Amino acid sequence: LGFAAALIWSSIQMVTAGGDDDDADLSDNRVVRCVRWLRIPVTADYQGVRFFAIEGGARRATPLLIVLATIELSDIVFAVDSVPAVLGMSNDPLIAYPAVMCAVLCLRSMYTLTVLLIRSFAYLQHAVALLLLFIGIKIVFDVVFHVTIPTRVSLAVI
């Protein structure tokens, strides 16, 4: 039920949040906190496409380097998270690990494509929110009320 509640809550947040979150305060982000903890000097502003800049006579990282670190860390988390699923399908590590690496590389390409096409999908956020809500409600009906929604209905909603 906890997972269902998280799905329902996420769907409500996706619909009510609306708008763009580019101006969100990221000072509490884990990567930003880690950079502060490591005492890596970072410039206040972006310096074009540069990862490092000279500021005050010292070499400093730019926020773009933090963005890159966040993206790479998410790739690592995805890869580590995917290994058990792939090993569940194949016991051969020579198949499993290259499959995970190919998946990570493919996701990077898909992300690039999605960024280019995202403006074409005006209602994507609402559609994903509805799917999350449906899955959450389906879990609640199954666990609490012991009512199983037929596969045909699920496929029709999806």
FENHU-V418315 format. One record per pair of residues at least 4 apart in sequence whose ideal C-beta (glycine too) atoms are under 8 Angstrom apart, sorted by sequence separation. I is the first residue (numbers start at 1). J is the second residue. If there is no record, write none. Layout:
# FENHU-V418315
((I,J) (I,J))
This chain:
# FENHU-V418315
((1,5) (2,6) (3,7) (4,8) (5,9) (6,10) (7,11) (8,12) (9,13) (10,14) (11,15) (12,16) (13,17) (17,21) (28,32) (29,33) (30,34) (31,35) (32,36) (33,37) (34,38) (36,40) (43,47) (54,58) (56,60) (61,65) (63,67) (64,68) (65,69) (66,70) (67,71) (68,72) (69,73) (70,74) (71,75) (72,76) (73,77) (74,78) (75,79) (76,80) (77,81) (78,82) (79,83) (81,85) (82,86) (83,87) (84,88) (85,89) (86,90) (87,91) (92,96) (93,97) (94,98) (95,99) (96,100) (97,101) (98,102) (99,103) (100,104) (101,105) (102,106) (103,107) (104,108) (105,109) (106,110) (107,111) (108,112) (109,113) (110,114) (111,115) (112,116) (113,117) (114,118) (117,121) (123,127) (124,128) (125,129) (126,130) (127,131) (128,132) (129,133) (130,134) (131,135) (132,136) (133,137) (134,138) (135,139) (136,140) (137,141) (138,142) (139,143) (140,144) (141,145) (142,146) (149,153) (150,154) (151,155) (152,156) (153,157) (154,158) (27,32) (28,33) (35,40) (54,59) (55,60) (61,66) (90,95) (140,145) (142,147) (149,154) (26,32) (47,53) (53,59) (54,60) (87,93) (90,96) (118,124) (141,147) (142,148) (35,42) (52,59) (53,60) (89,96) (141,148) (142,149) (52,60) (141,149) (52,61) (53,62) (86,95) (87,96) (90,99) (43,53) (51,61) (52,62) (86,96) (51,62) (86,97) (138,149) (43,55) (50,62) (51,64) (52,65) (83,96) (86,99) (50,64) (51,65) (83,97) (86,100) (47,62) (49,64) (46,62) (138,154) (41,58) (43,60) (45,62) (46,63) (47,64) (51,68) (83,100) (42,60) (43,61) (45,63) (46,64) (82,100) (41,60) (42,61) (43,62) (41,61) (42,62) (43,63) (134,154) (40,61) (42,63) (79,100) (82,103) (79,101) (82,104) (42,65) (134,157) (42,66) (79,103) (134,158) (78,103) (79,104) (35,61) (78,104) (131,157) (131,158) (75,104) (78,107) (35,66) (75,107) (75,108) (32,66) (35,69) (31,66) (31,69) (31,70) (29,70) (31,73) (15,125) (14,125) (15,126) (14,126) (14,128) (15,129) (14,129) (11,128) (12,129) (11,129) (14,132) (10,129) (11,130) (11,131) (11,132) (12,133) (10,132) (11,133) (8,132) (7,132) (8,133) (11,136) (7,133) (7,135) (8,136) (7,136) (8,137) (6,136) (4,135) (5,136) (4,136) (7,139) (8,140) (4,137) (4,139) (3,139) (4,140) (1,139) (1,140) (4,143) (1,143) (1,144))
